[in-house]
């Protein structure tokens, strides 16, 4: 069986990535593509428990290195239990955040050395690299305003300063610039349907073979 494809969506809090991943998943499913939708931190029973520790405002004393290790631990569980088996079964894995979230938030945001983060994450990913990473480019200020307007309370990371979120947003652009072939940076400061068109085009680029095989069936 053909190995599946691994597509990740990244962006600052409030950039609309969860909505975009949902729209992409629905569109692919309607075309008969076997899609597995998952997220980080989480996606497994253990990972969801780690997520609670990470996002709870009660963990306000968590030190940056412990934070980085917990994200990596959740990732190790997720890769082993969910992502690798799904790819081996030929599924298209759509993942809300992956390693680049650690590089952007713990690296560019908290100031932990990027090389150290890559080393910490090696045992977690085992070298697994997404086929495509979509970065939604969105102003940090607007992202936080959007969450504010939604009425839900801010989690521990969202409570960070606007300057922190702006550093994360800039960090994503640096990461995408390191390896442009593997990333698609999309301006998310537009109506969701327009953003979706670009997300779809980017995904079609890596799913070409699968979509063609599918329509010919
Ligand atoms: P997310 O699920 O996008 O939050 P929400 O469901 O509230 O939109 O992500 C949770 C938070 O964790 C988000 O602020 C980004 C942060 N994060 C990191 O700091 N490092 C990581 O490695 C990951 C995966 C997420």
py3Dmol code that shows the C-alpha trace and the ligand (Angstrom):
import py3Dmol

protein = """\
ATOM      1  CA  UNK A   1       0.000   0.000   0.000  1.00  0.00           C
ATOM      2  CA  UNK A   2       1.112   3.557  -0.771  1.00  0.00           C
ATOM      3  CA  UNK A   3       2.386   5.479   2.253  1.00  0.00           C
ATOM      4  CA  UNK A   4      -0.048   8.223   3.217  1.00  0.00           C
ATOM      5  CA  UNK A   5       0.754  11.914   3.366  1.00  0.00           C
ATOM      6  CA  UNK A   6       1.355  14.071   6.390  1.00  0.00           C
ATOM      7  CA  UNK A   7      -0.058  17.604   6.206  1.00  0.00           C
ATOM      8  CA  UNK A   8       0.350  20.015   9.117  1.00  0.00           C
ATOM      9  CA  UNK A   9      -1.262  23.387   9.666  1.00  0.00           C
ATOM     10  CA  UNK A  10       0.499  25.970  11.826  1.00  0.00           C
ATOM     11  CA  UNK A  11      -0.103  29.527  12.941  1.00  0.00           C
ATOM     12  CA  UNK A  12      -0.448  31.763  15.955  1.00  0.00           C
ATOM     13  CA  UNK A  13      -3.398  31.448  18.329  1.00  0.00           C
ATOM     14  CA  UNK A  14      -6.558  32.775  16.705  1.00  0.00           C
ATOM     15  CA  UNK A  15      -5.209  32.506  13.141  1.00  0.00           C
ATOM     16  CA  UNK A  16      -8.093  30.246  12.105  1.00  0.00           C
ATOM     17  CA  UNK A  17      -6.090  27.052  11.549  1.00  0.00           C
ATOM     18  CA  UNK A  18      -8.626  24.752  13.205  1.00  0.00           C
ATOM     19  CA  UNK A  19     -11.380  26.063  10.901  1.00  0.00           C
ATOM     20  CA  UNK A  20      -9.131  25.708   7.853  1.00  0.00           C
ATOM     21  CA  UNK A  21      -8.133  22.162   8.770  1.00  0.00           C
ATOM     22  CA  UNK A  22     -11.804  21.264   9.153  1.00  0.00           C
ATOM     23  CA  UNK A  23     -12.689  22.763   5.748  1.00  0.00           C
ATOM     24  CA  UNK A  24      -9.786  20.926   4.111  1.00  0.00           C
ATOM     25  CA  UNK A  25     -10.724  17.636   5.796  1.00  0.00           C
ATOM     26  CA  UNK A  26     -14.370  17.929   4.732  1.00  0.00           C
ATOM     27  CA  UNK A  27     -13.389  18.677   1.142  1.00  0.00           C
ATOM     28  CA  UNK A  28     -10.972  15.741   0.952  1.00  0.00           C
ATOM     29  CA  UNK A  29     -13.440  13.338   2.567  1.00  0.00           C
ATOM     30  CA  UNK A  30     -16.088  14.393   0.043  1.00  0.00           C
ATOM     31  CA  UNK A  31     -13.619  13.391  -2.669  1.00  0.00           C
ATOM     32  CA  UNK A  32     -13.219   9.962  -1.105  1.00  0.00           C
ATOM     33  CA  UNK A  33      -9.743  10.555   0.343  1.00  0.00           C
ATOM     34  CA  UNK A  34      -9.063   8.620   3.598  1.00  0.00           C
ATOM     35  CA  UNK A  35      -8.417  11.423   6.070  1.00  0.00           C
ATOM     36  CA  UNK A  36      -7.300  11.264   9.677  1.00  0.00           C
ATOM     37  CA  UNK A  37      -7.776  14.494  11.575  1.00  0.00           C
ATOM     38  CA  UNK A  38      -5.655  15.015  14.691  1.00  0.00           C
ATOM     39  CA  UNK A  39      -3.961  17.690  16.800  1.00  0.00           C
ATOM     40  CA  UNK A  40      -1.065  18.608  19.070  1.00  0.00           C
ATOM     41  CA  UNK A  41      -0.645  18.707  21.922  1.00  0.00           C
ATOM     42  CA  UNK A  42      -3.049  15.785  22.199  1.00  0.00           C
ATOM     43  CA  UNK A  43      -4.414  13.287  19.735  1.00  0.00           C
ATOM     44  CA  UNK A  44      -3.891  10.408  22.187  1.00  0.00           C
ATOM     45  CA  UNK A  45      -5.285   9.655  25.656  1.00  0.00           C
ATOM     46  CA  UNK A  46      -1.932  10.357  27.324  1.00  0.00           C
ATOM     47  CA  UNK A  47      -1.320  13.373  25.081  1.00  0.00           C
ATOM     48  CA  UNK A  48      -4.657  14.930  26.033  1.00  0.00           C
ATOM     49  CA  UNK A  49      -3.686  14.585  29.716  1.00  0.00           C
ATOM     50  CA  UNK A  50      -0.350  16.286  29.012  1.00  0.00           C
ATOM     51  CA  UNK A  51      -2.284  18.974  27.087  1.00  0.00           C
ATOM     52  CA  UNK A  52      -4.303  19.730  30.217  1.00  0.00           C
ATOM     53  CA  UNK A  53      -1.106  20.305  32.220  1.00  0.00           C
ATOM     54  CA  UNK A  54       0.347  22.504  29.462  1.00  0.00           C
ATOM     55  CA  UNK A  55      -2.684  24.677  28.864  1.00  0.00           C
ATOM     56  CA  UNK A  56      -4.067  25.000  32.363  1.00  0.00           C
ATOM     57  CA  UNK A  57      -3.482  28.488  33.814  1.00  0.00           C
ATOM     58  CA  UNK A  58      -2.761  26.586  37.077  1.00  0.00           C
ATOM     59  CA  UNK A  59       0.603  25.550  35.534  1.00  0.00           C
ATOM     60  CA  UNK A  60       1.786  29.152  35.550  1.00  0.00           C
ATOM     61  CA  UNK A  61       5.099  28.161  37.222  1.00  0.00           C
ATOM     62  CA  UNK A  62       6.069  25.668  34.475  1.00  0.00           C
ATOM     63  CA  UNK A  63       9.660  26.435  33.434  1.00  0.00           C
ATOM     64  CA  UNK A  64      10.404  26.752  29.670  1.00  0.00           C
ATOM     65  CA  UNK A  65      12.495  23.553  29.421  1.00  0.00           C
ATOM     66  CA  UNK A  66       9.867  21.483  31.210  1.00  0.00           C
ATOM     67  CA  UNK A  67       7.276  23.006  28.889  1.00  0.00           C
ATOM     68  CA  UNK A  68       9.360  22.036  25.841  1.00  0.00           C
ATOM     69  CA  UNK A  69       9.852  18.485  27.141  1.00  0.00           C
ATOM     70  CA  UNK A  70       6.143  18.021  27.844  1.00  0.00           C
ATOM     71  CA  UNK A  71       5.222  19.106  24.308  1.00  0.00           C
ATOM     72  CA  UNK A  72       7.851  16.659  23.026  1.00  0.00           C
ATOM     73  CA  UNK A  73       6.521  13.867  25.251  1.00  0.00           C
ATOM     74  CA  UNK A  74       2.986  14.379  23.950  1.00  0.00           C
ATOM     75  CA  UNK A  75       4.434  14.344  20.419  1.00  0.00           C
ATOM     76  CA  UNK A  76       6.297  11.052  21.004  1.00  0.00           C
ATOM     77  CA  UNK A  77       3.042   9.402  22.053  1.00  0.00           C
ATOM     78  CA  UNK A  78       1.164  10.929  19.114  1.00  0.00           C
ATOM     79  CA  UNK A  79       3.710   9.915  16.465  1.00  0.00           C
ATOM     80  CA  UNK A  80       3.939   6.345  17.767  1.00  0.00           C
ATOM     81  CA  UNK A  81       0.261   5.698  18.434  1.00  0.00           C
ATOM     82  CA  UNK A  82      -1.498   7.738  15.760  1.00  0.00           C
ATOM     83  CA  UNK A  83       0.554   9.371  13.007  1.00  0.00           C
ATOM     84  CA  UNK A  84       2.925   6.575  11.953  1.00  0.00           C
ATOM     85  CA  UNK A  85       0.259   3.833  11.949  1.00  0.00           C
ATOM     86  CA  UNK A  86      -2.092   6.052   9.917  1.00  0.00           C
ATOM     87  CA  UNK A  87       0.607   6.870   7.349  1.00  0.00           C
ATOM     88  CA  UNK A  88       1.546   3.194   7.123  1.00  0.00           C
ATOM     89  CA  UNK A  89      -2.123   2.423   6.400  1.00  0.00           C
ATOM     90  CA  UNK A  90      -2.104   4.938   3.525  1.00  0.00           C
ATOM     91  CA  UNK A  91      -4.146   7.631   5.253  1.00  0.00           C
ATOM     92  CA  UNK A  92      -3.829  11.375   4.768  1.00  0.00           C
ATOM     93  CA  UNK A  93      -2.987  12.749   8.200  1.00  0.00           C
ATOM     94  CA  UNK A  94      -4.184  16.313   8.786  1.00  0.00           C
ATOM     95  CA  UNK A  95      -2.551  17.591  11.933  1.00  0.00           C
ATOM     96  CA  UNK A  96      -3.308  20.806  13.813  1.00  0.00           C
ATOM     97  CA  UNK A  97       0.265  21.804  14.878  1.00  0.00           C
ATOM     98  CA  UNK A  98       3.467  19.704  15.000  1.00  0.00           C
ATOM     99  CA  UNK A  99       7.192  20.256  15.638  1.00  0.00           C
ATOM    100  CA  UNK A 100       7.181  23.779  14.195  1.00  0.00           C
ATOM    101  CA  UNK A 101       4.858  24.866  17.029  1.00  0.00           C
ATOM    102  CA  UNK A 102       7.639  23.944  19.475  1.00  0.00           C
ATOM    103  CA  UNK A 103      10.238  25.773  17.396  1.00  0.00           C
ATOM    104  CA  UNK A 104       8.001  28.848  17.080  1.00  0.00           C
ATOM    105  CA  UNK A 105       6.583  29.018  20.644  1.00  0.00           C
ATOM    106  CA  UNK A 106       9.367  27.521  22.793  1.00  0.00           C
ATOM    107  CA  UNK A 107      12.131  28.664  20.424  1.00  0.00           C
ATOM    108  CA  UNK A 108      11.241  32.065  19.012  1.00  0.00           C
ATOM    109  CA  UNK A 109       8.698  32.832  21.770  1.00  0.00           C
ATOM    110  CA  UNK A 110      10.470  31.626  24.929  1.00  0.00           C
ATOM    111  CA  UNK A 111      14.006  31.962  23.598  1.00  0.00           C
ATOM    112  CA  UNK A 112      15.117  28.315  23.888  1.00  0.00           C
ATOM    113  CA  UNK A 113      17.854  27.444  21.395  1.00  0.00           C
ATOM    114  CA  UNK A 114      16.362  25.978  18.200  1.00  0.00           C
ATOM    115  CA  UNK A 115      19.063  23.308  17.965  1.00  0.00           C
ATOM    116  CA  UNK A 116      18.323  22.177  21.502  1.00  0.00           C
ATOM    117  CA  UNK A 117      14.607  21.935  20.658  1.00  0.00           C
ATOM    118  CA  UNK A 118      15.378  19.922  17.558  1.00  0.00           C
ATOM    119  CA  UNK A 119      17.479  17.541  19.669  1.00  0.00           C
ATOM    120  CA  UNK A 120      14.773  17.204  22.340  1.00  0.00           C
ATOM    121  CA  UNK A 121      12.272  16.380  19.625  1.00  0.00           C
ATOM    122  CA  UNK A 122      14.376  13.815  17.775  1.00  0.00           C
ATOM    123  CA  UNK A 123      13.221  10.880  19.911  1.00  0.00           C
ATOM    124  CA  UNK A 124       9.651  12.202  19.631  1.00  0.00           C
ATOM    125  CA  UNK A 125       9.426  12.421  15.850  1.00  0.00           C
ATOM    126  CA  UNK A 126      12.026   9.769  15.001  1.00  0.00           C
ATOM    127  CA  UNK A 127      12.836  11.936  11.988  1.00  0.00           C
ATOM    128  CA  UNK A 128       9.260  12.141  10.719  1.00  0.00           C
ATOM    129  CA  UNK A 129       8.909  15.313   8.625  1.00  0.00           C
ATOM    130  CA  UNK A 130       5.584  16.584   7.225  1.00  0.00           C
ATOM    131  CA  UNK A 131       5.080  16.369   3.464  1.00  0.00           C
ATOM    132  CA  UNK A 132       3.550  19.844   3.663  1.00  0.00           C
ATOM    133  CA  UNK A 133       3.309  22.469   6.392  1.00  0.00           C
ATOM    134  CA  UNK A 134       0.782  25.225   5.842  1.00  0.00           C
ATOM    135  CA  UNK A 135       1.562  28.369   7.834  1.00  0.00           C
ATOM    136  CA  UNK A 136      -1.324  30.774   8.279  1.00  0.00           C
ATOM    137  CA  UNK A 137       0.105  34.270   8.446  1.00  0.00           C
ATOM    138  CA  UNK A 138      -1.988  36.423  10.743  1.00  0.00           C
ATOM    139  CA  UNK A 139      -1.405  39.467  12.945  1.00  0.00           C
ATOM    140  CA  UNK A 140      -0.876  38.426  16.602  1.00  0.00           C
ATOM    141  CA  UNK A 141      -2.982  41.291  17.895  1.00  0.00           C
ATOM    142  CA  UNK A 142      -5.943  40.299  15.709  1.00  0.00           C
ATOM    143  CA  UNK A 143      -5.577  36.648  16.727  1.00  0.00           C
ATOM    144  CA  UNK A 144      -5.870  37.461  20.411  1.00  0.00           C
ATOM    145  CA  UNK A 145      -8.772  39.848  19.728  1.00  0.00           C
ATOM    146  CA  UNK A 146     -10.551  37.083  17.868  1.00  0.00           C
ATOM    147  CA  UNK A 147     -10.209  34.706  20.847  1.00  0.00           C
ATOM    148  CA  UNK A 148     -11.349  37.475  23.162  1.00  0.00           C
ATOM    149  CA  UNK A 149     -14.467  38.089  21.082  1.00  0.00           C
ATOM    150  CA  UNK A 150     -15.266  34.354  20.997  1.00  0.00           C
ATOM    151  CA  UNK A 151     -15.951  34.670  24.711  1.00  0.00           C
ATOM    152  CA  UNK A 152     -13.909  31.648  25.836  1.00  0.00           C
ATOM    153  CA  UNK A 153     -11.279  32.084  28.514  1.00  0.00           C
ATOM    154  CA  UNK A 154      -7.593  32.348  27.551  1.00  0.00           C
ATOM    155  CA  UNK A 155      -5.423  29.278  28.205  1.00  0.00           C
ATOM    156  CA  UNK A 156      -1.930  29.508  29.749  1.00  0.00           C
ATOM    157  CA  UNK A 157      -0.170  30.189  26.433  1.00  0.00           C
ATOM    158  CA  UNK A 158      -2.798  32.627  25.167  1.00  0.00           C
ATOM    159  CA  UNK A 159      -2.264  34.626  28.389  1.00  0.00           C
ATOM    160  CA  UNK A 160       1.259  35.463  27.216  1.00  0.00           C
ATOM    161  CA  UNK A 161       1.909  39.030  26.047  1.00  0.00           C
ATOM    162  CA  UNK A 162       1.162  40.319  22.575  1.00  0.00           C
ATOM    163  CA  UNK A 163       4.906  40.729  22.083  1.00  0.00           C
ATOM    164  CA  UNK A 164       5.356  36.977  22.750  1.00  0.00           C
ATOM    165  CA  UNK A 165       2.720  36.079  20.163  1.00  0.00           C
ATOM    166  CA  UNK A 166       4.248  38.495  17.652  1.00  0.00           C
ATOM    167  CA  UNK A 167       7.643  36.755  18.098  1.00  0.00           C
ATOM    168  CA  UNK A 168       5.946  33.391  17.498  1.00  0.00           C
ATOM    169  CA  UNK A 169       4.308  34.713  14.311  1.00  0.00           C
ATOM    170  CA  UNK A 170       7.616  36.072  13.007  1.00  0.00           C
ATOM    171  CA  UNK A 171       9.312  32.784  13.966  1.00  0.00           C
ATOM    172  CA  UNK A 172       6.989  30.804  11.726  1.00  0.00           C
ATOM    173  CA  UNK A 173       8.054  32.931   8.761  1.00  0.00           C
ATOM    174  CA  UNK A 174      11.731  32.300   9.547  1.00  0.00           C
ATOM    175  CA  UNK A 175      11.083  28.538   9.756  1.00  0.00           C
ATOM    176  CA  UNK A 176       9.196  28.548   6.449  1.00  0.00           C
ATOM    177  CA  UNK A 177      12.028  30.542   4.870  1.00  0.00           C
ATOM    178  CA  UNK A 178      14.560  27.835   5.822  1.00  0.00           C
ATOM    179  CA  UNK A 179      12.866  25.247   3.610  1.00  0.00           C
ATOM    180  CA  UNK A 180      10.374  26.954   1.260  1.00  0.00           C
ATOM    181  CA  UNK A 181       9.695  23.785  -0.746  1.00  0.00           C
ATOM    182  CA  UNK A 182       8.048  22.085   2.219  1.00  0.00           C
ATOM    183  CA  UNK A 183       5.992  25.066   3.412  1.00  0.00           C
ATOM    184  CA  UNK A 184       3.121  27.089   2.079  1.00  0.00           C
ATOM    185  CA  UNK A 185       2.660  30.462   3.769  1.00  0.00           C
ATOM    186  CA  UNK A 186      -0.896  31.725   3.328  1.00  0.00           C
ATOM    187  CA  UNK A 187      -2.258  35.152   4.199  1.00  0.00           C
ATOM    188  CA  UNK A 188      -5.059  34.387   6.675  1.00  0.00           C
ATOM    189  CA  UNK A 189      -6.196  37.976   6.971  1.00  0.00           C
ATOM    190  CA  UNK A 190      -8.978  37.346   4.449  1.00  0.00           C
ATOM    191  CA  UNK A 191     -12.405  35.692   4.454  1.00  0.00           C
ATOM    192  CA  UNK A 192     -12.218  31.994   5.424  1.00  0.00           C
ATOM    193  CA  UNK A 193     -13.429  30.821   2.000  1.00  0.00           C
ATOM    194  CA  UNK A 194     -10.590  32.649   0.218  1.00  0.00           C
ATOM    195  CA  UNK A 195      -8.013  31.271   2.631  1.00  0.00           C
ATOM    196  CA  UNK A 196      -9.499  27.822   2.054  1.00  0.00           C
ATOM    197  CA  UNK A 197      -8.961  28.094  -1.708  1.00  0.00           C
ATOM    198  CA  UNK A 198      -5.232  28.616  -1.143  1.00  0.00           C
ATOM    199  CA  UNK A 199      -5.068  25.833   1.467  1.00  0.00           C
ATOM    200  CA  UNK A 200      -6.745  23.503  -1.027  1.00  0.00           C
ATOM    201  CA  UNK A 201      -4.305  24.448  -3.789  1.00  0.00           C
ATOM    202  CA  UNK A 202      -1.335  23.819  -1.484  1.00  0.00           C
ATOM    203  CA  UNK A 203      -2.752  20.443  -0.402  1.00  0.00           C
ATOM    204  CA  UNK A 204      -3.471  19.423  -3.986  1.00  0.00           C
ATOM    205  CA  UNK A 205       0.206  19.961  -4.699  1.00  0.00           C
ATOM    206  CA  UNK A 206       1.172  17.068  -2.410  1.00  0.00           C
ATOM    207  CA  UNK A 207      -1.976  14.983  -2.943  1.00  0.00           C
ATOM    208  CA  UNK A 208      -1.813  15.117  -6.712  1.00  0.00           C
ATOM    209  CA  UNK A 209      -1.080  11.434  -7.153  1.00  0.00           C
ATOM    210  CA  UNK A 210      -3.779  10.345  -4.740  1.00  0.00           C
ATOM    211  CA  UNK A 211      -6.438  12.687  -6.138  1.00  0.00           C
ATOM    212  CA  UNK A 212      -5.684  11.647  -9.718  1.00  0.00           C
ATOM    213  CA  UNK A 213      -5.727   7.946  -8.813  1.00  0.00           C
ATOM    214  CA  UNK A 214      -9.013   8.561  -7.019  1.00  0.00           C
ATOM    215  CA  UNK A 215     -10.787  10.413  -9.835  1.00  0.00           C
ATOM    216  CA  UNK A 216      -9.667   7.746 -12.296  1.00  0.00           C
ATOM    217  CA  UNK A 217     -11.199   4.948 -10.167  1.00  0.00           C
TER     218      UNK A 217
END
"""
ligand_1 = """\
25
LIG
P -4.067 24.835 20.105
O -4.591 23.454 20.145
O -3.878 25.469 18.801
O -4.954 25.752 21.021
P -6.503 26.038 20.843
O -7.220 24.728 20.798
O -6.746 26.836 22.084
O -6.620 26.822 19.564
O -2.624 24.843 20.802
C -2.421 24.856 22.123
C -1.346 25.838 22.505
O -0.089 25.166 22.658
C -1.108 26.960 21.524
O -1.068 28.175 22.248
C 0.264 26.689 20.963
C 0.942 25.894 22.035
N 1.982 24.953 21.566
C 3.308 25.160 21.912
O 3.642 26.164 22.586
N 4.250 24.250 21.534
C 3.921 23.129 20.824
O 4.816 22.310 20.499
C 2.551 22.918 20.471
C 2.145 21.705 19.695
C 1.614 23.865 20.862
"""
view = py3Dmol.view(width=600, height=400)
view.addModel(protein, "pdb")
view.setStyle({"model": 0}, {"cartoon": {"style": "trace"}})
view.addModel(ligand_1, "xyz")
view.setStyle({"model": 1}, {"stick": {}})
view.zoomTo()
view.show()
